[in-house]
Structures are given as C-alpha cells and as structure tokens.
Amino acid sequence: MSVVERRDGQVMAAGRTARRIAAGVLLVTLGVVALSLATRAWVASYAVGDAALPALMAMKLFDVNTEQNFPTWFASSLLLVCAALAMVIAVLQRAAGQRHVTAWTGLGLALAALSLDEAVAMHEQLQGPARRAIGDAGGGLLHFAWVVPGLLIAAVLAFGLTVFAARQHARVRRLLIVAGVVFAAGALGSETLSGLVLSRDGDRFLYVIVTAFEETLELAGAVFLLWAELLCLRLLRDGNGGLSLRLSDLGTGT
C-alpha cells in the first residue's frame, strides 16, 4: 500500500469516527428536545390535582424555553466543548507551524462567549435598551427586541466565519458554513418568529413548537461545528500504548 493510499485510508477512518460522534450527539440533542415537549404535554394534559406539582417541576427542569436547567446546561456544555476543541486545534496548528492559529483561537473565544451567554443569558440584558431604542416598533417579529443588536453582532460573526471557512479544507469548510447558517437560523431567525407567535397567541401550543424548533436548530448548528472540528483532529496510539492528539490532513487548511 502506498503512502497516499494509507493516508487516504486514515482520513476516511477519521471521517467515519467524526460522523459517528456527531450523529450520537445529534441523537442526544433530539432526545433533549423530545423530553422538553413531553414535559410540556404533561403539564398541558395531565397536570391536575396532585399531579400538578411534579409536572411543573419536570417542565422547569427539562423545558428548552426555560433558563438555567438541563437543556441550558447541555447547550452550554456542547458549545464549551466546541470552544475547547478549537483551542486545541489552534495549539496543534502553532506546534506544526501552520498559518491559521489566530483564526482558530478567535473561533474558540467566540464559542466560549456563546457558551457563557447560553449559561447566564447575557443577551437578555440587551432586551431593555433595544426595546427603548425601537419604541413602538417593538412588537410582533421584534417582540424579543434584543434580536436587533443581535443581528449586528451576527453579521460581524458571519463575516468572520466566512473568511475563516474559506481558508479551510473543502470538507471542513462545508460543515462550518452549514453550522453557521443553521445556528443563526435558530438563534435569530426562529427567535423573531417565536416573538411574533408569543405576542399574538401567548405561551400556547404553537409557541411551544416554534421554540422547540428554534432550540433544535441552535443545537444542530453546534453539532455540525463539532463534526467539522473532529475532522481536523486524529487520535494516535504510540508504541508504549499511550495516546496523542494530532492534526489530521484536513486540519491543515487549504
């Protein structure tokens, strides 16, 4: 077997492993959303008499539209893992003398900030100032007024991600672009839609479905990003039985 054939085989094997890990995390993600919908259904249909308290407690713990609970922890942890992997890739890039160290470091810092925001809901602090700035226009699609400054921040991040992705291997680039589009669609696109539904119909069935879809998109975006990062890494076993983490051929960029 030639060196090229052996290298191609290693890339294919690493790609299968990355795909399986991403698929597993995506299944867990869908399970989290399904559990949220189940607890909402419990409250809506069966929370009467003595059943009300446990149903409400379960919803508070597992509802994706409630802050500081299990879905919040899961989403924040997923983003933090992505941030850590980006930093690992940056370190390995520096050690290998590659040219994308700053870009991967910037991505890691941005993901760490998103993880922190997911945990403590910093973006909610923009709601008051944004509401005062847009005045009477703050309704319907702008019910959650923080999406206005959020769009400006997203535009900057989208530009940076586009420039960054253009310098990566084609397979990694495609996943990075999909991750950015899907995450933004959930964080901003579906948020505006959920604001419209909430302002018109209140916290009822349609709002629950829209918010569940929103969270699914955000989490799926993070899973695609995780997949892209895993493609850039490979775990090797040395002669002494130890393990070492290296850049894959896809992790060296274009």
Secondary structure, 3 states (H helix, E strand, C coil): CCHHHHHHHHHHHHHHHHHHHHHHHHHHHHHHHHHHHHHHHHHHHHCCHHHHHHHHHHHHHHCCCCCCCHHHHHHHHHHHHHHHHHHHHHHHHHHCCCCCHHHHHHHHHHHHHHHHHHHHCHHHHHHHHHHHHHHHHCCHHHCCCCHHHHHHHHHHHHHHHHHHHHCCCHHHHHHHHHHHHHHHHHHHHHHHHHHHHHHHHCCCHHHHHHHHHHHHHHHHHHHHHHHHHHHCEEEEECCCCCEEEEECHHHHCC
